[in-house]
Amino acid sequence: MANAFTGTAQFANLVQPAYDRLVEFSLRAQPLHREVADKKPAQQAMPGSSVTFELYNDLATATSTLTETVDPDAVAIGNPTTVCVTLAEYCNAVLRTRLLNLFSFSDVDPAIANIVAFNMVDSLDAVVLNTLVAGTNVIRENAGAMVINGGTTAAVAATDVLKSRDILAGTAKLRANKAIPRKGSLYWAAVHPEVAYDLKQEGGTSTASWSAPHAYSAPGSIWASEIGSYGGAFFVETPRAFSALDGPGGTGRVFRTLVAGQQALAEACAEEPHVVIGPVVDKLMRARPIGWYGVLGWTLYRQAALYRIETSSSIHTLA
């Protein structure tokens, strides 16, 4: 006589998929570009829709000698240069329904708050980055040659990777422009990991040429994702580094490495960005709003303190 088994097929209603109630967040990169904005209003006269900064101009050097009996002519100091930051509202918001809160097997409110808060810093970091990459000073690798303030982005070929000469030229230009370093004698540099790979692997350059962050920084002054110093700059490695498909034929990806000194970027803020838990105002009180809001703005303050280096990457394979 054959056995009758009582198994998963017979008790199918009792055998169900299981779920882990701990829901993970997406992979995230540390926002960092807003930290470059070290120029902020110090004596703002009043609230306003924009904030204007002014910079005095120095006199030309006086190298001629005096004649004993001749009274020297007075010279006029030039009109101060102005830099204006226009403030704007930035925000995002979501509505969580009552049914989601009642039916979800995971506590969604803390997760939504976390997602909204990250969206705030993520979005503002992108706004700051777009401001930084709009600087006028640029170094490009074009067809195997380094071009300073010339060439085109469209001519950055797949073989035009970041080289030591690009970093050395960038820091040399900043020193020639009298830009003030950001840490000791070092300028700040933000580089994509796939671009940093080429610099570290460049022929004739060993990794011993790099200095570890603890060798030149106190623990409290080490930036997030800081990987070391090289060529007069300390490097922050970040996947947030700007890139676009604007190389040859509009299909090659071109990465932007930024090298900056102090006061490259100015920020004005009327209301610091913050998470907002809105009031429940619908008829049946079923929609819970949560979002973020801020009123602020950025602009390049000293162009002489910022260089952008445009290159490709030898290990970037995805469009």
ABEGO torsion letter per residue (X at the ends): XBBBBBBAAAAAAABBBBBBABBBBBBBBBBAAAAABABBBABBABBBABBBBBBBBBBBBBABBBBAABBBBBBBBBBBBBBBBBBBBBBBBBBBBAAAAAABABBAAAAAAAAAAAAAAAAAAAAAAAAAAABABBBBBBGGBBBBGBEBAAABBAABBBBAAAAAAAAAAAAAAGBBBABEABBBBBBBAAAAAAAAABBGBBAAABBBAAAABBAAABBBGBAEBBGGBBBBBBAABBBBBABBGGABBBBBBBBBBBGABBBBBABBBBBBBBBBABAAGABBBBBBBBBBBBBBABAAABBBBBBBBAABABX
